[in-house]
Amino acid sequence: MSADRGTALRLLGLVPRFPPLTWGRDELGTGDMWCSNSLTAWLLARSGHDMATVLPPAGTRAPGWSAGLQVAGPGPLVPLVPPVADGRP
């Protein structure tokens, strides 16, 4: 996915902002249920991962994945974690 420390910190900073929706339901009308796959897709999309290259494994189902992507939306990312200046990559 990414070896970038800033991207990882951004993802972790997003965890408390994950939408508190009811698991197994479609409260936002996305056409897909909300579940752990939604959490994964939402976090990856909002933290700046290239979602055109991040896909569920071929030949498998990932219920909730599209719900997470839809709720993450196409909007600009808001920096949640300041850049780290400790010299680590």
N, C-alpha and C positions, 0 to 999 in steps of 0.2 A: 504494500500500500504506500507507505512513505517511511523514510528513515530520518525525516526532518524533525528535529526536537521541537521546534516551534509549532508544527502541525499537531504533534502529539499533545503538547501542553494546551493548545487551543481546543482539541477534542475533549480533554479532561475538564477544562473550564466550562464546557457546554453541558456537562452532565446535570448540574442542578437546574438548568433551563429547559430540560426535556419536557415537552408538554405532558401534563398529568391526565392522560385519557384512560378510559376503562379498557383493560386488556380483553381482547376477544370481541370487541365491538367496533363499529364504524360510526363513531359519533360525529365525524366531520364530513361524512358522505364521500369518502375517497374511493369507495368500491372495494376496499380491502380492510381486513380487521387490523386492529392495533395490537402489537405484540413485541416480543424481543427482537424480531427482525426489523420492526419499525424503528426501534431504538437504535439498532446498529446502522441502518441506512440513514437515519436522521443525523446521527452524530458524525458519520463519515462525510455526508454532504455538507453540513453546516461548518465543519472544520476545514473545508477546502480541498478535500480529496477529489480527484478527477473521477466523477461517477460514471463517465463513459467507459472507464476501464475497470471499475469495481463492480463486479457482477456476482450473483450467487453462483455456486458451482453448477457447471453444465449438467443437464439432465435431472436437476433436482427442483423441488418446489421451495419457495421462500415466502409463505403467506405473510403479509404485512410489510414486505419490502417496499412495494410501490406506495403504500400509505406513508411510510417514513419519508420517502423522496418527495411526495406531493406536499406534505406538511413542511418540509425543509424549505421548499420553494426555490425559485431561481434568483432571489434577491441577493444583494451584495453581502459579503461576510463582514461582521463587526468584530474588530480585534478585541479579544477578551483577555489576552495574556500579553503583557509587554514583552518585547524582544529580550532574550537572555544574552547578557554580555559577559559570560564567564569563560569564553574561549572554546567551549565544547561545540561540536558540530550539531 
